Amino acid sequence: MRSDEAQAEPGEAAAGAGQRAPRRLIARDQLGALIQTLAGSGYAVIGPTVRDGAIVYDEVRGVADLPAGWTDRQEAGRYRLERREDGALFGYAVGPHSWKRFLHPPAELLWRARRTEDGFAVEAAPPSPPRFAFLGVRACELHAIAIQDRVFLGGTYRDTGYAARREGAFVVAVNCGTAGGTCFCASMGTGPGVSAGFDLALTELVGDGGHAFLVEAGSEAGATVLAGLASQPATQAALAAAEAVVEGARAGMGRRMETAGLKELLQSNPEHPRWDDIAARCLACANCTMVCPTCFCTTVSDRTDLAGGEATREKRWDSCFTADFSFIHGGAVRASRRSRYRQWMTHKLAHWIDQFGTSGCVGCGRCITWCPVGIDITEEAAAIRAQATGPGKPEVTHGDA
């Protein structure tokens, strides 16, 4: 669906390879028109909304459903909502949900079998999943989707359910203007500005009595939708303001991670004493893997009703933090919390690169915020680096103590 070129506006040159598409300005009320356009085209529009004390992703039917005037305050093991001084619709970082829950759902029916007079009739999963339009996708989340694309679509064996949901999705990205206390996407090179993987990209401009959005089309489908909205050419002042929004988020990162040599550092320190320190705090609750936008592990469960008339097979999210995850004949491969956390962190930041050519972390900070005991992956990486042995250890200079 996405392409490198967007439809040119009348009187404007088309964007060529390596060039940005012409950007337009739309008023706040046109965001409602965008939602209605997508819904009218058969999409289930999923966007941010306030529920149960958090900003979560759910179906939205208009601007009134969006978290106007809300922001989030996040630290290790802490999350709360606060009122902003303006009416920004996207003035928050990220909540506990990721778009993974729609593209790679927590539970997915694979098949159902029903007893008949002649035996069993097997029904496959529904062939036509919903067409999703995602509204408010951040740069780190675009990178997370791209990572899951490589996992589910880039190998020999494609996940057909994921492929059907992904290929029908329309993505409306939003450049970040607010960094969370646990965000570190700037360290990972995944944000806060979006660069690719979207149909439309918005930058919210709010202040001085005005509220508008700078819009960029990233695909032909996005350009077609944008052409149907009331818009005007972006002024130099608007472009400068949009750049300032992203740079403000970059400067406000709550965390940072040193990535130079990180893969070699973790792979050469499997017996580092820090793993014992983490294990003493870790609850093995699996929250970090559930909120992570890239974790993809699953298990398969079979169910049969008591009468023996129906059986189902489902694929469900699983986690490397559960004792059963690595269980084989004779016991679990990773029986301790130490080994499970080491597996997760080392896989995420090191082994993932060997498997898929990229880190499995996008710096969204969810694993820090939603850890009940506040374990911080950036802090743990820094602690291992500070007392490392082998490749990736800090270089000592004459100025070091």
C-alpha positions in Angstrom: 0.0 0.0 0.0 2.8 2.4 0.8 5.2 3.8 -1.8 8.0 6.4 -2.0 5.9 8.8 -4.1 2.7 10.7 -3.3 0.2 12.2 -5.6 1.2 15.8 -6.4 -1.1 18.7 -5.7 -2.1 21.0 -8.5 0.7 23.3 -9.3 3.2 21.4 -7.2 6.0 19.1 -8.4 5.6 15.4 -7.7 7.9 14.1 -5.1 10.6 12.0 -6.7 12.8 9.3 -5.2 14.5 10.7 -2.0 12.2 13.7 -1.9 9.5 14.4 0.6 5.9 14.7 -0.6 4.4 18.3 -0.5 3.0 18.9 2.9 -0.4 20.5 3.6 -2.1 22.1 6.5 -5.5 21.0 7.8 -7.6 22.5 10.5 -8.5 20.5 13.7 -12.0 19.8 12.4 -10.6 18.1 9.4 -9.3 15.4 11.6 -12.9 14.4 12.2 -13.4 14.4 8.4 -10.4 12.1 8.1 -11.9 9.7 10.6 -15.2 9.7 8.8 -13.6 9.2 5.4 -11.7 6.2 6.6 -14.7 4.7 8.3 -16.8 5.3 5.1 -14.2 3.4 3.1 -14.8 0.3 5.2 -12.0 0.7 7.8 -12.3 0.1 11.5 -10.6 3.3 12.7 -8.4 2.5 15.8 -7.0 5.4 17.7 -6.1 6.6 21.2 -8.8 7.1 23.8 -9.0 7.4 27.6 -10.2 4.3 29.5 -9.5 2.9 32.9 -7.0 5.6 33.8 -4.8 5.1 30.7 -4.6 6.1 27.1 -5.4 2.9 25.1 -6.1 2.0 21.5 -9.6 1.3 20.6 -12.2 2.0 17.9 -12.8 5.8 17.6 -15.7 7.3 15.7 -14.8 11.0 15.9 -12.5 13.6 17.5 -14.6 13.5 20.7 -13.2 10.0 21.3 -9.6 11.2 21.3 -7.7 12.2 24.5 -8.0 15.9 24.1 -6.1 17.8 26.7 -4.5 14.7 28.3 -0.9 13.7 28.8 0.8 10.9 30.6 3.6 11.0 33.2 5.7 7.9 33.1 8.6 6.6 35.3 9.9 3.1 36.1 6.9 1.3 37.5 4.6 4.3 37.4 2.0 5.7 35.0 -0.6 8.4 35.5 -2.7 10.8 33.4 -2.6 14.5 33.9 -4.4 17.4 32.3 -2.5 19.6 29.8 -2.9 23.3 29.5 -4.0 23.0 25.9 -6.4 20.9 24.0 -3.8 18.8 22.1 -5.2 15.5 20.8 -1.9 13.7 20.7 -0.1 15.3 23.6 1.1 12.1 25.3 3.8 9.5 24.7 2.6 5.9 24.6 0.2 3.8 26.7 0.1 0.1 27.6 -1.3 -0.9 24.3 0.6 -1.3 21.1 -0.6 -1.9 17.5 0.6 -5.4 17.9 -2.7 -6.3 19.6 -4.5 -5.7 16.3 -2.0 -7.1 13.8 -0.8 -10.0 16.0 -3.8 -10.4 18.4 -3.4 -11.9 21.9 -5.7 -14.8 20.9 -6.4 -16.0 17.4 -8.6 -18.9 16.4 -6.8 -21.2 14.0 -9.6 -23.7 13.4 -12.7 -25.2 14.8 -13.9 -28.8 14.5 -17.5 -29.9 15.0 -18.8 -33.5 15.3 -21.1 -34.6 12.6 -22.8 -37.9 11.7 -19.9 -38.8 9.5 -17.1 -37.7 11.9 -15.7 -34.2 12.3 -16.1 -31.1 10.0 -13.1 -28.8 10.3 -13.6 -25.0 9.8 -10.6 -22.8 9.2 -10.3 -19.4 10.8 -12.4 -16.5 9.2 -10.6 -15.7 5.9 -11.4 -11.9 5.9 -10.1 -10.0 8.9 -11.2 -6.4 9.6 -9.6 -3.6 7.6 -7.9 -1.5 10.2 -7.0 2.2 9.9 -4.5 3.1 12.7 -4.7 6.7 13.9 -1.8 8.1 16.0 1.1 5.7 15.2 4.3 7.0 16.7 7.7 6.6 15.0 8.9 4.0 17.5 5.7 2.0 16.8 6.2 2.2 13.0 9.6 0.7 13.6 8.0 -2.0 15.8 5.6 -2.8 13.0 8.4 -3.0 10.5 10.2 -5.4 12.9 7.2 -7.7 13.1 6.8 -7.5 9.4 10.3 -9.1 9.1 9.4 -11.7 11.7 6.1 -12.8 10.3 6.5 -12.0 6.6 10.2 -11.9 5.8 11.2 -15.5 6.2 10.4 -18.8 4.5 7.2 -19.3 6.4 4.7 -16.4 6.3 2.1 -16.0 9.0 -1.0 -15.8 6.8 -3.2 -14.2 9.4 -0.7 -11.5 10.1 -0.3 -10.9 6.4 -4.0 -10.5 5.8 -4.3 -8.0 8.7 -1.2 -6.1 7.7 -1.8 -5.8 4.0 -5.2 -4.2 4.6 -4.1 -1.6 7.1 -4.0 2.1 6.6 -1.5 3.9 8.8 -1.9 7.5 10.0 1.3 8.3 11.9 1.9 11.2 14.3 5.2 12.9 15.0 5.9 13.0 18.7 5.7 16.4 20.4 5.9 14.9 24.0 8.5 12.5 25.2 7.7 10.2 28.1 9.8 9.8 31.2 10.8 6.3 30.0 11.2 7.0 26.3 14.6 6.5 24.6 13.7 6.2 20.9 16.3 8.8 20.1 19.0 6.4 21.3 17.7 3.6 19.2 17.4 5.7 16.0 13.6 5.0 15.9 12.1 8.5 16.6 10.7 10.8 17.6 10.1 11.9 14.0 8.5 9.5 11.5 10.3 8.9 8.2 8.6 5.9 6.4 6.0 3.2 6.7 2.9 5.4 6.8 0.1 6.5 4.5 -0.4 9.8 6.2 1.8 11.5 8.8 0.5 14.3 11.1 2.3 16.9 13.2 0.1 18.6 15.7 0.5 22.3 15.9 -1.3 23.8 18.9 -0.7 27.2 20.6 -1.3 30.9 20.2 -5.0 30.3 19.8 -4.5 28.0 16.8 -4.8 24.3 16.4 -3.9 22.6 13.1 -2.1 19.6 11.6 0.8 19.5 9.1 0.1 16.5 6.9 2.4 14.5 4.7 1.3 11.7 2.4 3.5 8.6 2.3 1.6 6.6 -0.2 -0.8 6.9 -3.2 -3.6 5.8 -0.9 -2.7 8.5 1.6 -2.4 11.2 -1.1 -5.9 10.3 -2.3 -7.4 10.6 1.2 -5.5 13.9 1.8 -6.9 15.3 -1.5 -10.4 14.8 -0.2 -9.7 17.0 2.9 -9.9 20.8 3.1 -6.3 21.8 3.2 -3.9 24.6 2.2 -0.2 24.6 1.3 2.2 24.5 4.3 3.8 27.8 5.1 7.5 28.1 6.1 6.3 29.1 9.5 4.3 25.9 9.8 7.2 23.7 8.6 9.5 25.4 11.1 7.0 24.9 13.9 6.6 21.2 13.0 10.4 20.7 13.1 10.4 22.4 16.5 7.8 20.0 17.8 9.9 17.0 16.9 13.1 18.5 18.2 11.4 19.4 21.5 10.5 15.7 21.9 14.0 14.6 21.1 15.4 17.0 23.7 13.0 15.7 26.3 13.8 12.0 26.2 13.5 10.6 29.7 16.1 7.8 29.1 19.0 7.0 26.9 20.8 3.8 26.0 24.4 3.5 24.7 24.1 1.1 21.7 27.7 1.0 20.6 29.0 -2.5 21.1 25.9 -3.5 23.0 25.3 -6.7 21.1 28.9 -7.9 21.8 28.7 -6.7 25.4 25.6 -8.8 26.3 26.7 -11.8 24.4 30.1 -11.9 26.1 28.7 -11.4 29.6 26.3 -14.3 30.3 27.6 -14.7 33.9 27.7 -11.0 34.8 26.7 -10.5 38.5 24.1 -8.0 37.5 21.9 -10.8 36.3 21.6 -12.0 39.9 20.7 -8.5 41.0 17.9 -8.3 38.5 16.7 -11.8 39.4 16.3 -10.7 43.0 13.8 -8.0 41.9 12.1 -9.6 38.9 8.7 -11.1 39.5 8.7 -13.1 36.2 5.2 -11.6 35.7 5.8 -11.2 31.9 4.4 -7.6 31.8 7.5 -6.4 29.8 6.8 -8.9 27.0 3.0 -8.3 27.0 3.4 -4.5 26.5 6.4 -4.8 24.2 5.4 -3.9 20.6 7.9 -6.4 19.1 7.7 -9.5 21.3 6.1 -12.2 19.2 6.2 -15.5 21.1 3.1 -17.6 21.1 1.8 -21.0 22.2 -1.0 -23.1 20.8 -3.9 -24.5 22.9 -6.5 -27.0 22.1 -9.9 -27.1 23.7 -12.7 -29.6 23.6 -16.2 -29.2 25.2 -17.4 -31.6 27.8 -19.8 -33.3 25.4 -17.1 -33.9 22.8 -19.0 -32.1 20.1 -16.6 -29.3 19.4 -12.9 -28.7 19.5 -10.9 -25.5 18.8 -7.3 -24.6 18.4 -6.1 -21.1 19.3 -2.8 -19.3 19.1 -2.1 -17.2 22.1 0.6 -14.8 23.3 3.2 -16.5 25.4 6.3 -15.2 27.2 9.9 -16.4 27.8 9.3 -15.4 31.4 6.9 -18.3 32.0 8.3 -21.5 33.4 6.5 -23.6 30.8 7.9 -21.6 27.8 11.2 -23.5 27.7 9.9 -26.8 29.1 11.0 -29.9 27.3 11.2 -33.5 28.3 13.1 -33.5 31.6 12.3 -30.0 32.7 12.6 -26.3 31.8 15.7 -25.1 30.0 15.4 -21.7 31.8 14.2 -22.6 35.3 15.4 -19.5 37.1 14.3 -15.8 36.8 17.9 -14.9 36.3 18.1 -17.0 33.1 14.7 -15.8 31.9 15.5 -12.1 32.2 18.9 -12.7 30.7 17.3 -14.5 27.8 14.8 -11.7 27.2 17.2 -8.8 27.4 20.0 -10.5 25.5 17.6 -11.7 22.8 16.0 -8.2 22.5 19.2 -6.3 22.2 21.7 -8.8 20.7 20.5 -12.1 19.4 17.6 -10.4 17.5 20.2 -8.7 15.4 21.6 -12.2 14.4 18.1 -13.4 13.6 16.5 -10.5 11.8 19.2 -7.9 11.2 18.0 -5.3 13.6 17.6 -4.7 17.3 14.3 -5.9 18.8 14.0 -2.8 20.9 12.5 0.5 19.6 13.0 2.6 22.7 9.3 3.1 23.5 9.9 2.6 27.3 6.8 0.5 27.9 8.8 -2.4 29.6 10.1 0.2 32.1 6.8 1.9 32.9 4.8 -1.3 33.2 7.3 -3.3 35.2 5.7 -3.6 38.7 9.1 -3.3 40.4 10.5 -0.7 38.0 13.3 -2.7 36.3 14.8 -0.4 33.7 16.4 -2.0 30.7 18.5 1.1 30.0 19.8 1.1 33.6 20.6 -2.6 33.4 22.5 -2.2 30.1 24.5 0.6 31.6 25.3 -1.4 34.8 26.5 -4.4 32.7 28.7 -2.1 30.6 30.2 -0.4 33.7 31.6 -3.7 35.0 31.9 -5.7 31.7 34.4 -8.2 30.6 35.3 -9.0 27.0 33.9 -7.3 23.8 31.8 -4.2 24.3 33.4 -3.2 27.7 34.1 0.5 28.2 37.4 1.7 26.9 39.7 3.2 29.6 41.4 6.5 28.7 44.0 8.6 30.5 41.2 10.8 31.8 39.3 7.9 33.5 39.7 7.2 37.2 
